[in-house]
Amino acid sequence: AQSVSQHNHHVILSEAASLELGCNYSYGGTVNLFWYVQYPGQHLQLLLKYFSGDPLVKGIKGFEAEFIKSKFSFNLRKPSVQWSDTAEYFCAVSSYGGATNKLIFGTGTLLAVQP
Amino acid sequence: GAGVSQSPSNKVTEKGKDVELRCDPISGHTALYWYRQSLGQGLEFLIYFQGNSAPDKSGLPSDRFSAERTGGSVSTLTIQRTQQEDSAVYLCASSWGLAGPSTDTQYFGPGTRLTVL
């Protein structure tokens, strides 16, 4: 069965620090990969997604993620975080065209950015 | 336009009672999803509706859980004989349904926090 691991449960950074949140999945076939974000008091929303093509995907608010197939990873990065990036981040995976066509979410990483 | 709405925002119930949670998807979205988020857990898929097709119920944890979608729009998730382990945030999402659940961007509602005493 597919699974998604987010090893960092809680990350605390100072403003302007660089961010990298880990995401690993277990599935041998073709996958679609997503990062969703939930800002305090707001709905869960899509940050970026990868289906095919350039493995470096750029999303909103300066975020990017790199798909490394050999490592089954889709880590989220931002060169310089802001206080407004404080949120919970969820990685999700689905199998393209597979029988399991639903999104499988990780447990989330809570990011706190200190001013 | 309006996003996905859910009601109630909070629900406290006693063990053994039935509860109904409502979801209003974005107008025009044909796909609707229910998820559950328990403390310290990721989002757990429960059920998926696409148009008039039979729903994908593969994520429902027990036969106490059921959901329906009337007229291809509003959906109700019903939990019968609630148990304490049902306490969680129940999230609803909708999407255009054009590409399928594996690729569609899902738009989430604010969730219903259910507490079973």
Boltz contact constraints between the chains, C-beta under 6 A:
constraints:
  - contact:
      token1: [A, 32]
      token2: [B, 102]
      max_distance: 6.0
  - contact:
      token1: [A, 32]
      token2: [B, 103]
      max_distance: 6.0
  - contact:
      token1: [A, 43]
      token2: [B, 108]
      max_distance: 6.0
  - contact:
      token1: [A, 43]
      token2: [B, 110]
      max_distance: 6.0
  - contact:
      token1: [A, 44]
      token2: [B, 108]
      max_distance: 6.0
  - contact:
      token1: [A, 46]
      token2: [B, 105]
      max_distance: 6.0
  - contact:
      token1: [A, 94]
      token2: [B, 102]
      max_distance: 6.0
  - contact:
      token1: [A, 96]
      token2: [B, 102]
      max_distance: 6.0
  - contact:
      token1: [A, 101]
      token2: [B, 100]
      max_distance: 6.0
  - contact:
      token1: [A, 101]
      token2: [B, 101]
      max_distance: 6.0
  - contact:
      token1: [A, 101]
      token2: [B, 102]
      max_distance: 6.0
  - contact:
      token1: [A, 102]
      token2: [B, 45]
      max_distance: 6.0
  - contact:
      token1: [A, 102]
      token2: [B, 101]
      max_distance: 6.0
  - contact:
      token1: [A, 105]
      token2: [B, 42]
      max_distance: 6.0
  - contact:
      token1: [A, 105]
      token2: [B, 43]
      max_distance: 6.0
  - contact:
      token1: [A, 106]
      token2: [B, 42]
      max_distance: 6.0
  - contact:
      token1: [A, 107]
      token2: [B, 41]
      max_distance: 6.0
  - contact:
      token1: [A, 107]
      token2: [B, 42]
      max_distance: 6.0
